[in-house]
Amino acid sequence: MDFISINPTTGETVKRYTAWTEDELEQAMRRTAEAAPAWQSTRVDERRERLKTIAAELRNRSDAYASKITLEMGKPIQEARAEIEKCAWVSEFFAENAERFLRDELVETDASRSYVAFQPLGTVMGVMPWNFPFWQVFRFAVPALAAGNCVLLKHASNVPQCAEAIEELFLRSGFPSGVFQWLRIAHAHTEKLIEDARVHAISLTGGEQAGRRIAALAGRNLKKTVMELGGSDPFVVLTDADLERAATTAVTARFQNCGQSCIAAKRFILVDAVADEFLALFKLKVQSLIVGDPSQEETRIGPMARSDLRDGIHRSVAESIRQGAVPVLGCEPVTGQGYFYEPSILDRVTPGMPAYEEELFGPVAVIVRTRDEQEALTTANRHRYGLGASVWTRDRRKGEDFARRLQCGAAFVNGLVKSDPRMPFGGVKDSGYGRELGIYGLREFVNVKSVWIG
């Protein structure tokens, strides 16, 4: 199997990497197994210095790293730079807070002294997607490394240059050989490694079916997992919302990264009283988006990452229209070079349509109309996914009450759903389980050990 780097803006092959042989994979596993004991015993302040170096290196080489993202998966260059900056931020955050998060917690018992210690599990394997090829890796890897674990990266096969650059970055920043490794392996080897005794936990960000398969295999081998499996985030607009502000944020919430985000707003749930006005504002703002070469500063919508993804989303859109959804804008692939799809809006989408039931991973906004605010809440929760959600209202108290009743891992009132190193990130229902980021993310991959001294 080859790992092929294809420029989605042109469809041209840029670079090929050959998958490892069995012997090469075994050598890599031995390197990590040999590196693990020393890394686990490394003092937290030493790990902190490595993470600070990572942050500095990311900022020093921001343009080069951002260009790799843009080249391999089509992210507009401004967004790619923001992704690199966020990786630097998460590295700094855990450099500054890991010691506090890992500090022993004293507990009063009948012992002369008793406490809870947080110790590394060993080696965490991350199976990561292509849509945020740096951030997704840093989101799981930095807390795991800060806790004293080693990290093995199985990255998406269409972003090999990003994977290689990340591995080189960790080595250049002083992380010992074997502590962080990119695995140049096929999917079959991924499942085999879950059974390998040298892998102690697995973090997956990806599709629901892959999550079910890997979680089941990890469960049979009694290994800890964190699963982030996507979503169909509701963006709920109540009758008293600031419609101008909501519509402006809605454009970013849906169309950032060409809509290829787990926490993108995917179902715009509008109360009938404000639906037409919101939709008119939203349509005007979407029409102003500049579609084109993602390496250009003015571009806001680049290509989709792969041709099969574009074909898949168009099938879902076309079938939804056949079932009664109303195309308001776009809803067609862009002809010519590259994997472009028009920024699109589908109105009057109802349960049962593909645009409602599936996670539309691309630049298509789905409009769902409801009679009143109670029906809006019921509609928001009546879905198998539960990753993020937002609600828009001028009444903060009502918004907070609404947010607390949303069935999701992260609820935002009058704001864009986003991940933040300071806050836990993850979902419920078919969006997965476990948390990344914050103190809860760091403690996912540690042994929470009780120590009792008589």
Secondary structure by P-SEA (a helix, b strand, c coil): ccccccccccccccbbbbbbcaaaaaaaaaaaaaaccccccccaaaaaaaaaaaaaaaaaaaaaaaaaaaacccccaaaaaaaaaaaaaaaaaaaacccccccbbbbbccccbbbbbbbbccbbbbbccccccccccccccaaaaaabbbbbbbcccccaaaaaaaaaaaaaaccccccbbbbcccaaaaaaaaacccccbbbbcccaaaaaaaaaaaaaaccccccccccccccccccccaaaaaaaaaaaacccccccccccccccccccccaaaaaaaaaaaaaaccccccccccccccccccaaaaaaaaaaaaaaaaaccccccccccccccccccccccccccccccccccccccccbbbbbbbccaaaaaaaaaccccccccccccccaaaaaaaaaaccccccccccccccccccccccccccbbbbccccccccccccbbbbbcc
